[in-house]
Amino acid sequence: MRTFDHVLKSAFTLALFSLFLGTNPAFSQSKFIKDLKKAAEESAKRTVERKVEDKTAEKTDEAVEAVFDAPNIFKSKKNSGKSGTEESDNTSESKQSKSGNSNSAGGSSASTGRTISVADQFIPNGQVMYTDNFERDALGDFPSKWETNSGGEIVTVDDFKALRTSGTGFYTPNLPSELPENYAVEFDLFTYNLEYKGTSALRFEIHLVEQPLISKSKKGAGIEMPLWYNGASDYFLVETYGTASKISNKIPFDYTEMLNDIIHFTLIKNGKRVRLFLDETKVIDIPSLASDNLGKYIQFYVREVDLQKDLVVAFANLKITEEGEDLRSKLLKAEGFSTTAILFQTASDQLQPSSFEFLDELGQVLKDDEYLRIQIIGHTDSDGDENSNQILSEKRAMAVANYLTEKFGISGSRFQTVGKGESEPVISNSSAQEKAANRRVEFKKF
């Protein structure tokens, strides 16, 4: 409207100027004004049309750019801009109630009124052996430190890069060497649009194998996770193949509400034992899954990830750490183990606070395995008289049992306490360091 007024005013000014100078005697004043008004209207119309065209072209360019960028930009529900403690709490409650699962820490049984607790997420704290967050890989490319017999590309999920899988095949990281006896593997799995019809065959699997292959190994152990959102995402299939010990079992766990989002995986291998955590819940704990030297390398496998259906199965933030042998494995050995991590006040059976971390870990192991019964054996150094040291070692063994009973509710019938005093040193008592090594607590199963 402003453009039309401007042109019209200019036309009237020109008309008045022309009449004043007498430059257009052939035209009447009224006809000249009508012609100028018509020209002004046409000019204003063309100006508006050009602005609409420019604005339309700008929006079209933005839409085209968004279409081309879309395959590489995904947003998780966890970081979708939603906020508020109430919403977060409601989401957690919804997941818990829909799963109907007693694996949530601190859950309770309405029928019995008892509280059921399970181990929290395992926190790897060993030496980092391998990491890959795809930082140096370009969007749209297959990552340089991985191999596959299928296909894939680097995409972005929220603010990090991920490897989007496609089709059916194996994905293996190029590890610098075989994995040790005890390690932890952490990664994030992002899934999207799994409600699509016809995704019943969709799978994600983790395989522990002997060689770094990009095809199925002749011998291995697998953890299969169906990704059919509307049907079968309520169990894990655990199995071994090509091994002397055959394992094939479905482990019920409903993770439906965890799909179409980011799930943090932590897989821990301690010798033959394999545990798997989803976020902060332990879902698998098989004592002999990795028998026959399995687990030197790791494979990821997907089945029927159809990109034409806009399905997304992508993993990211891979980290592998070398871990120590877990306490449960040590306890199951015939010889057991001893530790100097449990400290007492001098000439006393009072526990020092620095001992609590170890004792809490031990208590959780005993709570997870209700059939495990242990003998607790106290040892002292040679300071003081022999009889006093014998009594002190007995009291210290009892103090450990009492701590585990009081804090974790473990029945005293699962403990035997014994004192050895100074009678079984592991080394001579000729120095402060050697005496510290002899002041130990020993654990054996019985």
Summary of the structure (lengths in Angstrom):
residues: 446
radius of gyration: 35.5
end to end distance: 94.3
largest distance: 137.2
contacts: 1321
relative contact order: 0.10
helix: 32%
strand: 30%
